[in-house]
Structure formats: structure tokens, C-alpha cells
Amino acid sequence: MPDGFAPDEIERLAELARLALTADERALFARQLGDILAFAAHIRSVDTTGVPATSHPAGVSGALREDLVRPSLNRGDALAQAPDADTAAGLFKVPRVFER
């Protein structure tokens, strides 16, 4: 893993995240990202030989229930209560999230 981030790498990450960063913010983020990578390298160096793999740190008991089919809200009733629904297509219309 690299020891730090080059300025062009920070610019590229900022561009991907659509962030306009000042010079101070670029320096801060470069240091913070370097610290994160250093911590990840430290974690990877820990010897876990003999440690059993777990999917959850605490025992899971009673967290899952039987999957039962139960009555639910009728699609027509749900669409009738939704603002600006396309009932013919059976769809809810929601505000645009991404710009084109």
C-alpha cells in the first residue's frame, strides 16, 4: 500500500465525489486517507491463525423469524394514496434523484 496520496490522486477522488476542495482540505484528506490505509495495513498484519471465522461478533439467537405469507396493502389502495402515481402502469412516481 502507498505511504501517502499524490495530489493528483486526491483531485481524482474529489472529482469522483463531486467535491470542490481547497488546498487545505486536499492536504487534510490526503493525510486522513493515508491514516486509514495505515490502519488497514496494521489490521492486516494481525495474526488471526486459529481464530474461527464469524459472521457476527455476538451469538445470534432468536433474531430470525419464520417467513410467513400475510395479507398486505392492496397495490391499488397504495397507489390511490400516493401523490402523482401512475396507476395505469402500477408505479409510484418519485422526485428525480440524479440529474441528466
Jmol script that loads the backbone (N, CA, C; Angstrom):
load data "model"
ATOM      1  N   MET A   1       0.839  -1.180   0.000  1.00  0.00           N
ATOM      2  CA  MET A   1       0.000   0.000   0.000  1.00  0.00           C
ATOM      3  C   MET A   1       0.880   1.238   0.000  1.00  0.00           C
ATOM      4  N   PRO A   2       0.409   2.296  -0.657  1.00  0.00           N
ATOM      5  CA  PRO A   2       1.228   3.506  -0.702  1.00  0.00           C
ATOM      6  C   PRO A   2       1.292   4.187   0.657  1.00  0.00           C
ATOM      7  N   ASP A   3       2.398   4.905   0.865  1.00  0.00           N
ATOM      8  CA  ASP A   3       2.562   5.625   2.125  1.00  0.00           C
ATOM      9  C   ASP A   3       1.658   6.851   2.190  1.00  0.00           C
ATOM     10  N   GLY A   4       1.365   7.439   1.064  1.00  0.00           N
ATOM     11  CA  GLY A   4       0.531   8.635   1.042  1.00  0.00           C
ATOM     12  C   GLY A   4      -0.166   8.760  -0.296  1.00  0.00           C
ATOM     13  N   PHE A   5      -0.848   9.837  -0.455  1.00  0.00           N
ATOM     14  CA  PHE A   5      -1.573  10.087  -1.692  1.00  0.00           C
ATOM     15  C   PHE A   5      -0.953  11.263  -2.414  1.00  0.00           C
ATOM     16  N   ALA A   6      -0.789  11.117  -3.702  1.00  0.00           N
ATOM     17  CA  ALA A   6      -0.280  12.206  -4.532  1.00  0.00           C
ATOM     18  C   ALA A   6      -1.410  13.213  -4.742  1.00  0.00           C
ATOM     19  N   PRO A   7      -1.069  14.477  -4.969  1.00  0.00           N
ATOM     20  CA  PRO A   7      -2.109  15.491  -5.180  1.00  0.00           C
ATOM     21  C   PRO A   7      -3.081  15.138  -6.307  1.00  0.00           C
ATOM     22  N   ASP A   8      -2.586  14.516  -7.393  1.00  0.00           N
ATOM     23  CA  ASP A   8      -3.489  14.168  -8.496  1.00  0.00           C
ATOM     24  C   ASP A   8      -4.466  13.061  -8.091  1.00  0.00           C
ATOM     25  N   GLU A   9      -4.058  12.180  -7.168  1.00  0.00           N
ATOM     26  CA  GLU A   9      -4.966  11.140  -6.678  1.00  0.00           C
ATOM     27  C   GLU A   9      -6.084  11.750  -5.839  1.00  0.00           C
ATOM     28  N   ILE A  10      -5.736  12.727  -5.014  1.00  0.00           N
ATOM     29  CA  ILE A  10      -6.753  13.408  -4.209  1.00  0.00           C
ATOM     30  C   ILE A  10      -7.715  14.167  -5.113  1.00  0.00           C
ATOM     31  N   GLU A  11      -7.179  14.822  -6.133  1.00  0.00           N
ATOM     32  CA  GLU A  11      -8.041  15.550  -7.081  1.00  0.00           C
ATOM     33  C   GLU A  11      -8.995  14.592  -7.778  1.00  0.00           C
ATOM     34  N   ARG A  12      -8.494  13.420  -8.169  1.00  0.00           N
ATOM     35  CA  ARG A  12      -9.334  12.445  -8.856  1.00  0.00           C
ATOM     36  C   ARG A  12     -10.442  11.937  -7.920  1.00  0.00           C
ATOM     37  N   LEU A  13     -10.090  11.648  -6.680  1.00  0.00           N
ATOM     38  CA  LEU A  13     -11.108  11.210  -5.715  1.00  0.00           C
ATOM     39  C   LEU A  13     -12.138  12.302  -5.461  1.00  0.00           C
ATOM     40  N   ALA A  14     -11.677  13.534  -5.348  1.00  0.00           N
ATOM     41  CA  ALA A  14     -12.594  14.654  -5.133  1.00  0.00           C
ATOM     42  C   ALA A  14     -13.522  14.815  -6.334  1.00  0.00           C
ATOM     43  N   GLU A  15     -12.974  14.628  -7.522  1.00  0.00           N
ATOM     44  CA  GLU A  15     -13.796  14.736  -8.737  1.00  0.00           C
ATOM     45  C   GLU A  15     -14.859  13.645  -8.752  1.00  0.00           C
ATOM     46  N   LEU A  16     -14.468  12.424  -8.394  1.00  0.00           N
ATOM     47  CA  LEU A  16     -15.433  11.322  -8.360  1.00  0.00           C
ATOM     48  C   LEU A  16     -16.537  11.571  -7.341  1.00  0.00           C
ATOM     49  N   ALA A  17     -16.175  12.203  -6.218  1.00  0.00           N
ATOM     50  CA  ALA A  17     -17.148  12.502  -5.171  1.00  0.00           C
ATOM     51  C   ALA A  17     -17.839  13.839  -5.405  1.00  0.00           C
ATOM     52  N   ARG A  18     -17.460  14.505  -6.493  1.00  0.00           N
ATOM     53  CA  ARG A  18     -18.015  15.822  -6.837  1.00  0.00           C
ATOM     54  C   ARG A  18     -17.832  16.830  -5.712  1.00  0.00           C
ATOM     55  N   LEU A  19     -16.597  16.875  -5.219  1.00  0.00           N
ATOM     56  CA  LEU A  19     -16.245  17.812  -4.159  1.00  0.00           C
ATOM     57  C   LEU A  19     -15.284  18.854  -4.705  1.00  0.00           C
ATOM     58  N   ALA A  20     -15.520  20.084  -4.348  1.00  0.00           N
ATOM     59  CA  ALA A  20     -14.582  21.163  -4.667  1.00  0.00           C
ATOM     60  C   ALA A  20     -13.771  21.406  -3.401  1.00  0.00           C
ATOM     61  N   LEU A  21     -12.501  21.020  -3.430  1.00  0.00           N
ATOM     62  CA  LEU A  21     -11.679  21.095  -2.233  1.00  0.00           C
ATOM     63  C   LEU A  21     -10.689  22.249  -2.307  1.00  0.00           C
ATOM     64  N   THR A  22     -10.467  22.865  -1.163  1.00  0.00           N
ATOM     65  CA  THR A  22      -9.422  23.880  -1.065  1.00  0.00           C
ATOM     66  C   THR A  22      -8.090  23.152  -0.887  1.00  0.00           C
ATOM     67  N   ALA A  23      -7.000  23.890  -0.985  1.00  0.00           N
ATOM     68  CA  ALA A  23      -5.676  23.294  -0.803  1.00  0.00           C
ATOM     69  C   ALA A  23      -5.545  22.694   0.596  1.00  0.00           C
ATOM     70  N   ASP A  24      -6.079  23.382   1.597  1.00  0.00           N
ATOM     71  CA  ASP A  24      -6.026  22.857   2.967  1.00  0.00           C
ATOM     72  C   ASP A  24      -6.827  21.564   3.097  1.00  0.00           C
ATOM     73  N   GLU A  25      -7.994  21.518   2.466  1.00  0.00           N
ATOM     74  CA  GLU A  25      -8.822  20.313   2.526  1.00  0.00           C
ATOM     75  C   GLU A  25      -8.144  19.154   1.802  1.00  0.00           C
ATOM     76  N   ARG A  26      -7.497  19.426   0.667  1.00  0.00           N
ATOM     77  CA  ARG A  26      -6.782  18.370  -0.051  1.00  0.00           C
ATOM     78  C   ARG A  26      -5.685  17.784   0.827  1.00  0.00           C
ATOM     79  N   ALA A  27      -4.939  18.650   1.502  1.00  0.00           N
ATOM     80  CA  ALA A  27      -3.865  18.182   2.392  1.00  0.00           C
ATOM     81  C   ALA A  27      -4.448  17.371   3.551  1.00  0.00           C
ATOM     82  N   LEU A  28      -5.545  17.851   4.123  1.00  0.00           N
ATOM     83  CA  LEU A  28      -6.199  17.144   5.232  1.00  0.00           C
ATOM     84  C   LEU A  28      -6.676  15.773   4.788  1.00  0.00           C
ATOM     85  N   PHE A  29      -7.373  15.721   3.645  1.00  0.00           N
ATOM     86  CA  PHE A  29      -7.900  14.453   3.165  1.00  0.00           C
ATOM     87  C   PHE A  29      -6.777  13.495   2.794  1.00  0.00           C
ATOM     88  N   ALA A  30      -5.691  13.997   2.230  1.00  0.00           N
ATOM     89  CA  ALA A  30      -4.555  13.138   1.889  1.00  0.00           C
ATOM     90  C   ALA A  30      -4.007  12.495   3.158  1.00  0.00           C
ATOM     91  N   ARG A  31      -3.874  13.284   4.219  1.00  0.00           N
ATOM     92  CA  ARG A  31      -3.378  12.747   5.486  1.00  0.00           C
ATOM     93  C   ARG A  31      -4.368  11.744   6.080  1.00  0.00           C
ATOM     94  N   GLN A  32      -5.656  12.080   6.061  1.00  0.00           N
ATOM     95  CA  GLN A  32      -6.658  11.188   6.630  1.00  0.00           C
ATOM     96  C   GLN A  32      -6.751   9.874   5.863  1.00  0.00           C
ATOM     97  N   LEU A  33      -6.716   9.947   4.532  1.00  0.00           N
ATOM     98  CA  LEU A  33      -6.769   8.719   3.738  1.00  0.00           C
ATOM     99  C   LEU A  33      -5.520   7.875   3.959  1.00  0.00           C
ATOM    100  N   GLY A  34      -4.375   8.524   4.100  1.00  0.00           N
ATOM    101  CA  GLY A  34      -3.145   7.801   4.417  1.00  0.00           C
ATOM    102  C   GLY A  34      -3.241   7.112   5.761  1.00  0.00           C
ATOM    103  N   ASP A  35      -3.825   7.790   6.745  1.00  0.00           N
ATOM    104  CA  ASP A  35      -4.009   7.197   8.073  1.00  0.00           C
ATOM    105  C   ASP A  35      -4.932   5.978   8.012  1.00  0.00           C
ATOM    106  N   ILE A  36      -5.978   6.073   7.200  1.00  0.00           N
ATOM    107  CA  ILE A  36      -6.905   4.947   7.048  1.00  0.00           C
ATOM    108  C   ILE A  36      -6.188   3.753   6.438  1.00  0.00           C
ATOM    109  N   LEU A  37      -5.395   3.991   5.400  1.00  0.00           N
ATOM    110  CA  LEU A  37      -4.653   2.892   4.777  1.00  0.00           C
ATOM    111  C   LEU A  37      -3.628   2.304   5.737  1.00  0.00           C
ATOM    112  N   ALA A  38      -2.980   3.144   6.531  1.00  0.00           N
ATOM    113  CA  ALA A  38      -2.008   2.650   7.509  1.00  0.00           C
ATOM    114  C   ALA A  38      -2.712   1.789   8.550  1.00  0.00           C
ATOM    115  N   PHE A  39      -3.883   2.191   8.985  1.00  0.00           N
ATOM    116  CA  PHE A  39      -4.638   1.405   9.958  1.00  0.00           C
ATOM    117  C   PHE A  39      -5.054   0.072   9.347  1.00  0.00           C
ATOM    118  N   ALA A  40      -5.496   0.096   8.083  1.00  0.00           N
ATOM    119  CA  ALA A  40      -5.879  -1.147   7.404  1.00  0.00           C
ATOM    120  C   ALA A  40      -4.678  -2.081   7.298  1.00  0.00           C
ATOM    121  N   ALA A  41      -3.504  -1.533   7.002  1.00  0.00           N
ATOM    122  CA  ALA A  41      -2.298  -2.357   6.927  1.00  0.00           C
ATOM    123  C   ALA A  41      -1.977  -2.960   8.297  1.00  0.00           C
ATOM    124  N   HIS A  42      -2.170  -2.175   9.340  1.00  0.00           N
ATOM    125  CA  HIS A  42      -1.935  -2.671  10.701  1.00  0.00           C
ATOM    126  C   HIS A  42      -2.891  -3.817  11.028  1.00  0.00           C
ATOM    127  N   ILE A  43      -4.151  -3.664  10.684  1.00  0.00           N
ATOM    128  CA  ILE A  43      -5.151  -4.700  10.937  1.00  0.00           C
ATOM    129  C   ILE A  43      -4.797  -5.969  10.152  1.00  0.00           C
ATOM    130  N   ARG A  44      -4.356  -5.791   8.901  1.00  0.00           N
ATOM    131  CA  ARG A  44      -3.995  -6.956   8.086  1.00  0.00           C
ATOM    132  C   ARG A  44      -2.788  -7.695   8.646  1.00  0.00           C
ATOM    133  N   SER A  45      -1.943  -7.008   9.403  1.00  0.00           N
ATOM    134  CA  SER A  45      -0.739  -7.639   9.932  1.00  0.00           C
ATOM    135  C   SER A  45      -1.010  -8.477  11.185  1.00  0.00           C
ATOM    136  N   VAL A  46      -2.197  -8.380  11.749  1.00  0.00           N
ATOM    137  CA  VAL A  46      -2.532  -9.141  12.952  1.00  0.00           C
ATOM    138  C   VAL A  46      -2.673 -10.620  12.596  1.00  0.00           C
ATOM    139  N   ASP A  47      -2.005 -11.460  13.363  1.00  0.00           N
ATOM    140  CA  ASP A  47      -2.063 -12.899  13.130  1.00  0.00           C
ATOM    141  C   ASP A  47      -3.394 -13.446  13.648  1.00  0.00           C
ATOM    142  N   THR A  48      -4.209 -13.931  12.733  1.00  0.00           N
ATOM    143  CA  THR A  48      -5.516 -14.472  13.104  1.00  0.00           C
ATOM    144  C   THR A  48      -5.553 -15.989  12.929  1.00  0.00           C
ATOM    145  N   THR A  49      -4.389 -16.598  12.856  1.00  0.00           N
ATOM    146  CA  THR A  49      -4.316 -18.047  12.735  1.00  0.00           C
ATOM    147  C   THR A  49      -5.002 -18.676  13.948  1.00  0.00           C
ATOM    148  N   GLY A  50      -5.885 -19.595  13.674  1.00  0.00           N
ATOM    149  CA  GLY A  50      -6.577 -20.285  14.756  1.00  0.00           C
ATOM    150  C   GLY A  50      -7.821 -19.570  15.251  1.00  0.00           C
ATOM    151  N   VAL A  51      -8.102 -18.407  14.721  1.00  0.00           N
ATOM    152  CA  VAL A  51      -9.318 -17.685  15.119  1.00  0.00           C
ATOM    153  C   VAL A  51     -10.426 -18.100  14.156  1.00  0.00           C
ATOM    154  N   PRO A  52     -11.490 -18.686  14.662  1.00  0.00           N
ATOM    155  CA  PRO A  52     -12.556 -19.124  13.746  1.00  0.00           C
ATOM    156  C   PRO A  52     -13.267 -17.933  13.108  1.00  0.00           C
ATOM    157  N   ALA A  53     -13.645 -18.135  11.863  1.00  0.00           N
ATOM    158  CA  ALA A  53     -14.386 -17.095  11.145  1.00  0.00           C
ATOM    159  C   ALA A  53     -15.765 -16.937  11.767  1.00  0.00           C
ATOM    160  N   THR A  54     -16.225 -15.705  11.859  1.00  0.00           N
ATOM    161  CA  THR A  54     -17.555 -15.440  12.393  1.00  0.00           C
ATOM    162  C   THR A  54     -18.290 -14.501  11.451  1.00  0.00           C
ATOM    163  N   SER A  55     -19.583 -14.630  11.426  1.00  0.00           N
ATOM    164  CA  SER A  55     -20.377 -13.713  10.619  1.00  0.00           C
ATOM    165  C   SER A  55     -20.970 -12.604  11.478  1.00  0.00           C
ATOM    166  N   HIS A  56     -20.880 -12.798  12.804  1.00  0.00           N
ATOM    167  CA  HIS A  56     -21.447 -11.814  13.719  1.00  0.00           C
ATOM    168  C   HIS A  56     -20.648 -11.885  15.014  1.00  0.00           C
ATOM    169  N   PRO A  57     -20.290 -10.736  15.583  1.00  0.00           N
ATOM    170  CA  PRO A  57     -19.458 -10.775  16.785  1.00  0.00           C
ATOM    171  C   PRO A  57     -20.146 -11.378  18.007  1.00  0.00           C
ATOM    172  N   ALA A  58     -21.441 -11.320  18.043  1.00  0.00           N
ATOM    173  CA  ALA A  58     -22.186 -11.892  19.173  1.00  0.00           C
ATOM    174  C   ALA A  58     -23.047 -13.023  18.627  1.00  0.00           C
ATOM    175  N   GLY A  59     -23.334 -13.969  19.453  1.00  0.00           N
ATOM    176  CA  GLY A  59     -24.185 -15.068  19.017  1.00  0.00           C
ATOM    177  C   GLY A  59     -25.566 -14.566  18.626  1.00  0.00           C
ATOM    178  N   VAL A  60     -26.055 -15.036  17.511  1.00  0.00           N
ATOM    179  CA  VAL A  60     -27.373 -14.639  17.047  1.00  0.00           C
ATOM    180  C   VAL A  60     -28.361 -15.705  17.486  1.00  0.00           C
ATOM    181  N   SER A  61     -29.313 -15.312  18.322  1.00  0.00           N
ATOM    182  CA  SER A  61     -30.317 -16.271  18.734  1.00  0.00           C
ATOM    183  C   SER A  61     -31.667 -15.579  18.755  1.00  0.00           C
ATOM    184  N   GLY A  62     -32.618 -16.199  18.101  1.00  0.00           N
ATOM    185  CA  GLY A  62     -33.962 -15.647  18.087  1.00  0.00           C
ATOM    186  C   GLY A  62     -34.115 -14.415  17.203  1.00  0.00           C
ATOM    187  N   ALA A  63     -33.092 -14.084  16.425  1.00  0.00           N
ATOM    188  CA  ALA A  63     -33.176 -12.893  15.605  1.00  0.00           C
ATOM    189  C   ALA A  63     -33.976 -13.134  14.336  1.00  0.00           C
ATOM    190  N   LEU A  64     -34.054 -14.379  13.915  1.00  0.00           N
ATOM    191  CA  LEU A  64     -34.758 -14.691  12.682  1.00  0.00           C
ATOM    192  C   LEU A  64     -36.122 -15.279  13.008  1.00  0.00           C
ATOM    193  N   ARG A  65     -37.073 -14.908  12.219  1.00  0.00           N
ATOM    194  CA  ARG A  65     -38.414 -15.444  12.409  1.00  0.00           C
ATOM    195  C   ARG A  65     -38.794 -16.252  11.183  1.00  0.00           C
ATOM    196  N   GLU A  66     -39.774 -17.075  11.329  1.00  0.00           N
ATOM    197  CA  GLU A  66     -40.252 -17.855  10.205  1.00  0.00           C
ATOM    198  C   GLU A  66     -40.870 -16.919   9.174  1.00  0.00           C
ATOM    199  N   ASP A  67     -40.607 -17.182   7.914  1.00  0.00           N
ATOM    200  CA  ASP A  67     -41.124 -16.350   6.841  1.00  0.00           C
ATOM    201  C   ASP A  67     -42.543 -16.800   6.515  1.00  0.00           C
ATOM    202  N   LEU A  68     -43.515 -15.989   6.894  1.00  0.00           N
ATOM    203  CA  LEU A  68     -44.916 -16.332   6.695  1.00  0.00           C
ATOM    204  C   LEU A  68     -45.565 -15.383   5.697  1.00  0.00           C
ATOM    205  N   VAL A  69     -46.406 -15.938   4.864  1.00  0.00           N
ATOM    206  CA  VAL A  69     -47.175 -15.110   3.938  1.00  0.00           C
ATOM    207  C   VAL A  69     -48.329 -14.515   4.719  1.00  0.00           C
ATOM    208  N   ARG A  70     -48.441 -13.182   4.670  1.00  0.00           N
ATOM    209  CA  ARG A  70     -49.514 -12.486   5.380  1.00  0.00           C
ATOM    210  C   ARG A  70     -50.156 -11.491   4.436  1.00  0.00           C
ATOM    211  N   PRO A  71     -51.388 -11.109   4.694  1.00  0.00           N
ATOM    212  CA  PRO A  71     -52.038 -10.118   3.840  1.00  0.00           C
ATOM    213  C   PRO A  71     -51.309  -8.771   3.936  1.00  0.00           C
ATOM    214  N   SER A  72     -51.261  -8.074   2.835  1.00  0.00           N
ATOM    215  CA  SER A  72     -50.624  -6.759   2.821  1.00  0.00           C
ATOM    216  C   SER A  72     -51.533  -5.764   2.110  1.00  0.00           C
ATOM    217  N   LEU A  73     -51.069  -4.537   2.007  1.00  0.00           N
ATOM    218  CA  LEU A  73     -51.844  -3.479   1.379  1.00  0.00           C
ATOM    219  C   LEU A  73     -52.023  -3.768  -0.107  1.00  0.00           C
ATOM    220  N   ASN A  74     -53.224  -3.632  -0.577  1.00  0.00           N
ATOM    221  CA  ASN A  74     -53.535  -3.819  -1.985  1.00  0.00           C
ATOM    222  C   ASN A  74     -52.809  -2.756  -2.809  1.00  0.00           C
ATOM    223  N   ARG A  75     -52.237  -3.150  -3.961  1.00  0.00           N
ATOM    224  CA  ARG A  75     -51.486  -2.217  -4.801  1.00  0.00           C
ATOM    225  C   ARG A  75     -52.343  -1.019  -5.217  1.00  0.00           C
ATOM    226  N   GLY A  76     -53.576  -1.262  -5.594  1.00  0.00           N
ATOM    227  CA  GLY A  76     -54.464  -0.170  -5.995  1.00  0.00           C
ATOM    228  C   GLY A  76     -54.704   0.816  -4.871  1.00  0.00           C
ATOM    229  N   ASP A  77     -54.898   0.307  -3.645  1.00  0.00           N
ATOM    230  CA  ASP A  77     -55.093   1.184  -2.484  1.00  0.00           C
ATOM    231  C   ASP A  77     -53.841   2.019  -2.209  1.00  0.00           C
ATOM    232  N   ALA A  78     -52.685   1.386  -2.335  1.00  0.00           N
ATOM    233  CA  ALA A  78     -51.430   2.110  -2.097  1.00  0.00           C
ATOM    234  C   ALA A  78     -51.238   3.202  -3.141  1.00  0.00           C
ATOM    235  N   LEU A  79     -51.483   2.875  -4.407  1.00  0.00           N
ATOM    236  CA  LEU A  79     -51.333   3.867  -5.474  1.00  0.00           C
ATOM    237  C   LEU A  79     -52.346   4.994  -5.344  1.00  0.00           C
ATOM    238  N   ALA A  80     -53.540   4.678  -4.867  1.00  0.00           N
ATOM    239  CA  ALA A  80     -54.576   5.700  -4.707  1.00  0.00           C
ATOM    240  C   ALA A  80     -54.175   6.732  -3.664  1.00  0.00           C
ATOM    241  N   GLN A  81     -53.350   6.348  -2.696  1.00  0.00           N
ATOM    242  CA  GLN A  81     -52.934   7.257  -1.637  1.00  0.00           C
ATOM    243  C   GLN A  81     -51.631   7.991  -1.959  1.00  0.00           C
ATOM    244  N   ALA A  82     -50.967   7.607  -3.052  1.00  0.00           N
ATOM    245  CA  ALA A  82     -49.677   8.202  -3.399  1.00  0.00           C
ATOM    246  C   ALA A  82     -49.880   9.426  -4.283  1.00  0.00           C
ATOM    247  N   PRO A  83     -49.124  10.497  -4.014  1.00  0.00           N
ATOM    248  CA  PRO A  83     -49.227  11.665  -4.881  1.00  0.00           C
ATOM    249  C   PRO A  83     -48.589  11.371  -6.239  1.00  0.00           C
ATOM    250  N   ASP A  84     -49.246  11.748  -7.305  1.00  0.00           N
ATOM    251  CA  ASP A  84     -48.710  11.655  -8.665  1.00  0.00           C
ATOM    252  C   ASP A  84     -48.318  10.231  -9.058  1.00  0.00           C
ATOM    253  N   ALA A  85     -49.128   9.236  -8.678  1.00  0.00           N
ATOM    254  CA  ALA A  85     -48.842   7.851  -9.044  1.00  0.00           C
ATOM    255  C   ALA A  85     -49.334   7.574 -10.453  1.00  0.00           C
ATOM    256  N   ASP A  86     -48.679   6.655 -11.144  1.00  0.00           N
ATOM    257  CA  ASP A  86     -49.111   6.210 -12.466  1.00  0.00           C
ATOM    258  C   ASP A  86     -49.884   4.915 -12.256  1.00  0.00           C
ATOM    259  N   THR A  87     -51.185   5.062 -12.036  1.00  0.00           N
ATOM    260  CA  THR A  87     -51.995   3.890 -11.694  1.00  0.00           C
ATOM    261  C   THR A  87     -52.093   2.914 -12.856  1.00  0.00           C
ATOM    262  N   ALA A  88     -52.066   3.401 -14.096  1.00  0.00           N
ATOM    263  CA  ALA A  88     -52.152   2.508 -15.255  1.00  0.00           C
ATOM    264  C   ALA A  88     -50.934   1.592 -15.315  1.00  0.00           C
ATOM    265  N   ALA A  89     -49.771   2.125 -15.005  1.00  0.00           N
ATOM    266  CA  ALA A  89     -48.551   1.318 -15.025  1.00  0.00           C
ATOM    267  C   ALA A  89     -48.319   0.614 -13.698  1.00  0.00           C
ATOM    268  N   GLY A  90     -49.051   1.034 -12.648  1.00  0.00           N
ATOM    269  CA  GLY A  90     -48.879   0.435 -11.332  1.00  0.00           C
ATOM    270  C   GLY A  90     -47.601   0.889 -10.643  1.00  0.00           C
ATOM    271  N   LEU A  91     -47.206   2.136 -10.903  1.00  0.00           N
ATOM    272  CA  LEU A  91     -45.941   2.644 -10.377  1.00  0.00           C
ATOM    273  C   LEU A  91     -46.129   3.912  -9.564  1.00  0.00           C
ATOM    274  N   PHE A  92     -45.246   4.092  -8.587  1.00  0.00           N
ATOM    275  CA  PHE A  92     -45.157   5.335  -7.841  1.00  0.00           C
ATOM    276  C   PHE A  92     -44.202   6.256  -8.593  1.00  0.00           C
ATOM    277  N   LYS A  93     -44.509   7.528  -8.655  1.00  0.00           N
ATOM    278  CA  LYS A  93     -43.583   8.493  -9.224  1.00  0.00           C
ATOM    279  C   LYS A  93     -42.904   9.216  -8.061  1.00  0.00           C
ATOM    280  N   VAL A  94     -41.588   9.310  -8.149  1.00  0.00           N
ATOM    281  CA  VAL A  94     -40.816   9.973  -7.096  1.00  0.00           C
ATOM    282  C   VAL A  94     -39.968  11.066  -7.723  1.00  0.00           C
ATOM    283  N   PRO A  95     -39.554  12.046  -6.922  1.00  0.00           N
ATOM    284  CA  PRO A  95     -38.702  13.103  -7.460  1.00  0.00           C
ATOM    285  C   PRO A  95     -37.394  12.526  -8.008  1.00  0.00           C
ATOM    286  N   ARG A  96     -36.891  13.157  -9.054  1.00  0.00           N
ATOM    287  CA  ARG A  96     -35.630  12.744  -9.666  1.00  0.00           C
ATOM    288  C   ARG A  96     -34.503  12.913  -8.661  1.00  0.00           C
ATOM    289  N   VAL A  97     -33.648  11.920  -8.566  1.00  0.00           N
ATOM    290  CA  VAL A  97     -32.532  11.949  -7.636  1.00  0.00           C
ATOM    291  C   VAL A  97     -31.252  12.372  -8.350  1.00  0.00           C
ATOM    292  N   PHE A  98     -31.056  11.871  -9.547  1.00  0.00           N
ATOM    293  CA  PHE A  98     -29.857  12.182 -10.317  1.00  0.00           C
ATOM    294  C   PHE A  98     -30.212  13.101 -11.467  1.00  0.00           C
ATOM    295  N   GLU A  99     -29.325  14.031 -11.763  1.00  0.00           N
ATOM    296  CA  GLU A  99     -29.529  14.913 -12.904  1.00  0.00           C
ATOM    297  C   GLU A  99     -29.007  14.224 -14.147  1.00  0.00           C
ATOM    298  N   ARG A 100     -29.559  14.589 -15.274  1.00  0.00           N
ATOM    299  CA  ARG A 100     -29.080  14.017 -16.545  1.00  0.00           C
ATOM    300  C   ARG A 100     -28.082  14.929 -17.171  1.00  0.00           C
TER     301      ARG A 100
END
end "model"
wireframe off; spacefill off
backbone 0.3
color backbone group
